[in-house]
Amino acid sequence: MKLKQILAVLLLGYSSVALSQGNAEFVVEDIKVEGLQRVALGAALTYLPVQVGDQLNPFRVSQLIRSLYSSTHFEKVEILRDGNTLIVRVSERPTISNIVFDGNDDIKDEQLQESLDGSNIRIGEPLDRTVLTSIENGLKDFFYSIGKYNADVSAIVTPLPRNRVDLKLLFEEGDSAELQQINIVGNEVYDDQELLSQMELQFGTPWWDFMSETRYQQQTLSGDMETITSYYKDRGYLRFEIESTQVSMTPEKDGIYVTLNVNEGEQYNVSEVELIGDLLGFEDFISSVLPIKSGDMYNQAEVTYTEEFISKYLGRFGYAYPTVTTIPDINEEDKTVKLSLSVDPGKRIYVRRINFKGNTITADEVLRQNVSQLEGTWLSEPLLESSKSALSRLTYMESVEFETLRIPGVDDKVDVDFTVKEQPSGSFNAGIGYGDNTKLSLNAGIQQDNFLGTGKRIGVNLSTVSYQKSAQISYTDPYFTIDGISLGGSIGYSEFDGGDFGIIQYDSKRYSVGANIGYPINEVNRINFGLTYANVELFAQSNAYEQTTRFYDQFRDPNDPDASIKYQSFLASVSWRRSTLNRGLFPTDGSSQNASFSITTPNSDVNYFKFIADTKFYFPLSRNQRWSFLARMRLGYGNGYGTNEGIDQILPFTENFTAGGADTLRGFENNTVGPRGVQRSASSVITGPNGLPIIGSPDTDRIALSSRSLGGNAMALGGLELIVPTPFMDVELDNSVRTSIFFDIGNVWDTEFDYDSIKDLEYVRTLNSQPEALGDYSDWKQFRSSAGISVQWISPMGPMVFSFSRAINERDGDNPKFFTFNIGSTF
């Protein structure tokens, strides 16, 4: 800008001289503009504060030149006079045809372009050469701040035809200066080692400590100085200060020495804590919960926390902008300090309007249904945070932020702006797919948690996979009423092949229709009730198993034992859900608990019940929550009740729990963990004297086991998971791609299995894939475990889970699997 001002002064002087050679003042009879190329004549004349008939003098000339330069279109301006004709001769600034960055490693191209945009340096715009030097210097300052003192930045302008230029920013970053030593002078209470351990900057670290930061960075050093100051003040050293800082450099500019001169002072205790100002009648309550008490050692962190606590507490009642100031009164004689907390609540703030930004699909009214802060009421920070959490838990929201905006001229009202970023909430699908579990599949349908932006969940699916053909229609309106009561229903049909699903061979057909209604208890708790009618047909098994024969016998026709069996049921259910997760998909903080109990009504052909409980806890390990820890557990139990034709009812084996695969127990083939089917047969059959067969004693029977799992009526699964940043992925993709290191453990067992009655029978291996021996399938302690790495991706087709795992603890007959993937579920 200084060069521009000097040029303008020189031109003004030239113009004044040029005009003084004739008549310094004259009446303009005509105006000519020379040198225009891109700028239209009409546009150029609009920048001239002179018209035909005006009296022109040196002052008006200076105004004219300033106006032309301020238009940013011209690089050079000359003012000439020909008689009474004003001649304006200009040279236009060249247009930027292309911008290239070369040699930049520490700064991304996008960040550089954002910086240039602030100076109006972009393709298609005129190039202001006067700002290039300041851009070069600013970039050099950045490199110096991160310890690259040999860095250089050059702006190269290459002229092109038609008054265009190419702009190239050439970077020579060089190597970062390494910290050679950090010296702390003046410390007596805490030694150098203890203080240095608090700092992020390190020096002299061993080669294997690759996580330490040994490059000098000015911003990091400033943060470390604040950390040391807080370290002292949080331990009573109220007057601690860093008096000076010296940063010296080696001649080669590749090494840095830092010296901090500190004054520790004395340790102080709190003699008294006093509340002053207007506390709106809450003095007694606030005093009773203050963390700072008389006689305590002074702690700066607790002082800050106390100020924030009072501010947030008053914010619950609409006083959104209170001023809380701690006034210390230091007594040097006894080294105590009296703390006076001055409170000015300000005015009670009301919400005028709540606005939503970023929702290109979801309707405003859908988002508004999840916001507990209401327009026209007090502004409440807890309600805003609660609203943010509720919006974030929607599966079609990637991120949610809010800000309060003061209204100009109004001191007691604000607008609240929620800015959301949406993400895929389902899929429209039609085509061919392949999955580790599903094999070749054909599918067509819609599965949406946010159908057409209404927030309603709708599913219409037709699919055929290796183990199942199905058609299903489902619908749920989460806000059937304004109070948040949900209503939904489903209709479905399926043909199932258990052998292709990874369990024992059986075929079934199922028709079902159901409805459910849900009630919100509060913002994080919800209870649902449902009723489902099902009509099931099971076809005769090619192989009969001890565990399944008992169920078949309840419905089998003695005159046609090979015919299929049919039964109907009415399944009533109640479920409870609690969630404090910070996001609907890929949460990093909070917990969720689900518990459901379902039971068939007494008029059903089958009488059974099932209970399932599921809990997850996320613990963030870093401030940005890119590192997080997940602990999860799932329990299930089911059984029959009552009798049928004198036979005790049991849980239908079609309702058994199974485990193994991407969403239960990784490291094992899908649905293969759990009890095997037991086939029992007579050891010998001979013909008696009367020609009738004679079967040997049951004690001499033989048994064989299925190569596939039958499942069980009890389940316990758990896992620990360390969520880590995905390598080679930008931070912006954390909400759509997740990488984790996991440990899974679990078991499925059968509490009704009578191991003692068959454990001594002869075991016959008929297939190479059979287990080595019969196990006690009623033993809940036969856990499996695995560990590995999982990558999850919210793709346009839905959530995908890729797992690389190794079985740690396995049982006879298990089928470990190193790689698995699954579509449609995430942890």
Protein Blocks (a to p, Z undefined) as FASTA:
>chain_A
ZZmmmmmmmmmmmmmmmmmmmcfbacdfbdcdehiaklcfklmmmmpccdehiacdfklm
mmmmmmmmmnopafbdcdddehjaccdddddddddfbdcdehiakbcfklmmmmmmmnop
aehiacdfklmmmmmmmmmmmmmmnopakbccdddddddehhiacddddddebpadddfb
dcdehiakbcfklmmmmpmbdghiafklmmbcfbdcfklmmmmmmmmmmmmmmnopamgc
cfbdcddddfklpaccddddddebjadddfbdcdedjeehpmmmmmmmombdghiacdfk
lmmmmmmmmmmmmmmnopabbcddddddddfklopadddddddebjadddfbdcdehiam
bcfklmmmmpmbdghiacdfklmmmmmmmmmmpmkbfbdcddddddehiakbccdddddd
dddfbdcdedddddfklmpadddddddfbgghlopacdddddddfkbccdddddddfblb
fnopacddddddddddfklnopacdddddddddddddddfblmbccdddddddddddddd
fbdcfklmmmmmmmpcfklmmbccddddddddddddddfbfbfbhpabdcdddddddddd
fkbmbdcddddddddddddfbfnlmaccdddddddddddedjeehiacdddfklpcceed
jklmghiaehkaccdddddddfbdcddfkopacdddfklpccdddfbdebjabdcddddd
dddddehiafklmmmcccdddddddddddfkbcfklmmmpccddfbfkbcfbdcdfkbmk
lccdddddddddddfkbpcdddddddfbdcehiacdfbdcdehiaZZ
